[in-house]
Amino acid sequence: MTDRPGDTDKFETMAVTHAEQPSHDDRAGDVTMPIHLASTFEVGGIDPDISLEDLNPDENQYLYSRLSNPTRHALEKRLAALEGGDYGMAFASGTSAIVATITASVSPGDHVVAFDDLYGGTKTMLKELFRERLDVAVDFVDARDTDSVSDAVRDDTALIWMETPTNPLLRLCDIEAIASIAESVDATLGVDNTFLSPYFQRPLELGADVVVHSTTKYLNGHSDSIGGAAVTSDEELANEIGFLQQVGMGNMLAPFDAFLTLRGLKTLPLRMRQHETNAAEIAAYLDEREGVSTVYYPGLESHPQYDLATRQMDGGGGVVSFELDGGLADVERFVGELDHFALAVSLGGVESLIEHPASMTHSPLTPEEREEIGISDSLLRISVGVEHPRDLLADLESAFEVLD
Ligand SMILES: *Cc1c(COP(=O)(O)O)cnc(C)c1O
């Protein structure tokens, strides 16, 4: 694989071409990475001196696609470059990237400190898999307050697990400050960067040890692939995560999804800029609109952590949540009136979506648990797409007028 001079290229350039060029001797000269569906690759001959670890995908040496595959390898290199890391690994889902990364970082008997406002699946994984079955102690803290993290860490803390902004209330934590807490107890800091993508936030630059993604969301960006990724510059950690991806769990991304995600990444900067422009307009509109009691968007000056947002993020992202001034019946009517916002979970695609956390993403929680986090029955979350903002605003306005 001949690298374009990716290390010195700008983000927009890497997003389009980094690691794209195949360099098979027999290549047709494709300007895009083909989908290599082969499960196995012909080797040159029997060589007792070559072991598995010696195979170098950068030199087109492949053996078996679970271990490494040219299309996946190109994606892994690009993801690493965009996050500013040395090693990238692509997984079958965000969930599988997270379970491999946490497993690589902890052993039975270790302690984990995690944000109490994590993605639901991750929180359940930490409780029911790591705590209940694998004897890992897990403390959940409100990491908006950095002191609550420093108070919770112990000598045996092996991992601090963060997400910022969180879902659906867009709460932030200070990655740089938490990285120094992690360093003080020699723990790994993992950050789920799904909500902003590396275009708006690069946790490794802020001191995190490893970044994970659900590529299902902004990185692929077209709501047509489930995938995940882990990126780190720590060689030892990369070896552990790679072992789990390829051998311990075998939960790598398939070539077709790697192709889709490589293709999606080409327009990541363009999409993120439009997501943000549209989200900022919608947030400002909701902030003024009668019938809305609260708006949650880190790009709004009224966000309680706006200072931190401007320090650690290059943009507010594309997710906006808000509280309707009304009950469940009003929420149902409002959502039913919308034409440009499909009622669906997930986020980060080019099309706008709306979801009702209490009955959809956060319905596995009890009403008491939801109340504790701050998820009411009148909360709605919008994943703002890249359509023309005037159409989106007109659609929202007509739904509000039905309630007025
Ligand atoms: C969707 C999501 C996940 C889970 O990813 P899957 O691809 O659905 O497995 C993890 N973290 C965050 C923040 C997410 O939004």
The ligand as an SDF file (V2000), in Angstrom:
LIG
                    3D

 15 15  0  0  0  0  0  0  0  0999 V2000
  -24.7190    4.0830   18.5140 C   0  0  0  0  0  0  0  0  0  0  0  0
  -23.7080    4.3020   19.5660 C   0  0  0  0  0  0  0  0  0  0  0  0
  -22.9540    3.2470   20.0890 C   0  0  0  0  0  0  0  0  0  0  0  0
  -23.1870    1.8190   19.6690 C   0  0  0  0  0  0  0  0  0  0  0  0
  -22.7970    1.6270   18.3540 O   0  0  0  0  0  0  0  0  0  0  0  0
  -23.4300    0.4570   17.4120 P   0  0  0  0  0  0  0  0  0  0  0  0
  -22.7650    0.7280   16.1050 O   0  0  0  0  0  0  0  0  0  0  0  0
  -24.9060    0.6380   17.3950 O   0  0  0  0  0  0  0  0  0  0  0  0
  -23.0310   -0.8410   18.0140 O   0  0  0  0  0  0  0  0  0  0  0  0
  -22.0020    3.5350   21.0400 C   0  0  0  0  0  0  0  0  0  0  0  0
  -21.7920    4.7900   21.4730 N   0  0  0  0  0  0  0  0  0  0  0  0
  -22.5100    5.8390   21.0070 C   0  0  0  0  0  0  0  0  0  0  0  0
  -22.2480    7.2030   21.5330 C   0  0  0  0  0  0  0  0  0  0  0  0
  -23.4840    5.6320   20.0370 C   0  0  0  0  0  0  0  0  0  0  0  0
  -24.2010    6.6680   19.5890 O   0  0  0  0  0  0  0  0  0  0  0  0
  1  2  1  0
  2  3  1  0
  2 14  2  0
  3  4  1  0
  3 10  2  0
  4  5  1  0
  5  6  1  0
  6  7  2  0
  6  8  1  0
  6  9  1  0
 10 11  1  0
 11 12  2  0
 12 13  1  0
 12 14  1  0
 14 15  1  0
M  END
$$$$
